[in-house]
Amino acid sequence: MSRATSLLFLQRDRLRRAYPDAKCDVVRHRTLRWRGWLQPNPYCCRYLMSVEYSPPAAPKVRVLEPELEVMEGCQLPHVYS
């Protein structure tokens, strides 16, 4: 097993401990997939998120629920296509 693959399994194990209700696995020994609910603070709603990470590429992070809403005349900050 390569060092990069070993690190993915280590990250998977740490994510599983930190977020026991989320789903996390390593696919084909090269991609880490995580899906779970996050709540930035107690006053915010919860967001269903997905993260897909295939090193050395940057992680792909998506908000699955709820749909992000944009107020008229504004843009969502830090959103990339």
Beta strands, then each sheet from edge to edge (+ up, - down):
strand 1: 23-27
strand 2: 31-38
strand 3: 47-53
strand 4: 60-65
sheet 1: 1+ 2- 3+ 4-
end
